[in-house]
Amino acid sequence: VWCSVDLRDGNQALIEPMDIPRKLRMFDMLVKIGFKEIEVGFPSASQVEFDFLRKLIDDKLIPDDVTIQVLTQAREPLIRRTFEALQGAPRAIVHLYNATAPVMRSVV
């Protein structure tokens, strides 16, 4: 199984982050390519990431044969925000990570 992480990694690397319409075009393209697992973002990282995930769920844009994945750091407020964003998703994979550098656990 291949999982696309383009909607998260690409957004972090861009000088001008993707807005929701651009993210929707990318999501549609990944679905057309045939990805069955798509990491759609880091919903606790920004309002755009949160709103994009909500749009996918609220507008029922996730095909039945596609599983979305999200990323969150192992910090309680970020985990809560992530699950708030996921409410109503038919299914999802939550990629939970713990930063190795102590400063990254409290700042990022």
N, C-alpha and C positions, 0 to 999 in steps of 0.2 A: 504494500500500500504506500503510495506517495502522498505526502502532505505538503501543500504549498504554504509557504510562510511569507509570500510576497506582500501581502497587505499589511504586515507588521514591519518586517525588516526594511522594506522599501520606504515606508513612511518615516522610519527613524533616520534613514540615511539621506533623505532629501533636504535640500536647503529650503525648499518650499513644500511643506508637507501636503499630502493629498487631502483634498476636501471630500465630502460625502459623494458628490456626483462622480468624481474620478475613482474613488474607491468602489463605487457601484459598477462602473465600467470594467474595472479590473476583476471584480468578483464574477461578473457575467462572463468575461473572457476565460477565467479559470474553470468555470462550470462547463463552458463550451469545449474547452480542451479535454475535459474528462476527469478532472480532479474530483475525488470522492471525499477527501478530507482537506479542509481549507482553514488555515489559521487566519481568522478575520481581524485580529487586533489585540490590543492591550487596553480593554475598556476602562480600567481604573486610571490610566495614564493621562487621558485628556477627554474633554467633552466631545470632541469630534469622534474619537474612537468609541466612546459610549453611545453616542447618537447613531453612528453607523451600524453598530450591532443591533440597537433597538429598531432601526429601520428594516434591517433584514428580517427580524422576527415579526414586528408589527405588520409589515406589508406582505408577510409570507413569501419571501423571496428565496428561501432556502429549499432547494429541491429535496424531495423525499429520500433520494439516495445519496445525499451529501450530508456529512457530519461537519459541523463547524468546530473550531478549536480556538481557545483564547489563552492568553498568557497573563499571569499575575505573580507578583512577588509575594513571598510568604510573610505578609504583614496583615494583621486582622482588618484594618480599615480598607485596604486594597482588595482583600478577598471578599469582604461584604459588598463593596461596590461592584465587583466583577459578577457576583451572583445576582445582584440587583439587575444588572444589564442582561443577564441570561434568562430572566423570568419569561416563561412561555416558549422557550426554544424547544423544539421537538427532541433534541438530544445534543449533547456537547461534550467535548473533552476540555478539561481545565488543566492547562500546563502550569504547574506551580513550581516556582524556583526560589531558592534561598541564595542570595548574593554571598560570595565568599569574603569579600572585604567588609569589615564592620561598618565603615562609613557609608557604603552603598546600601546597607540594610536600613539605615535611618534617614538618609538624605534623598535617595532616588525613589 
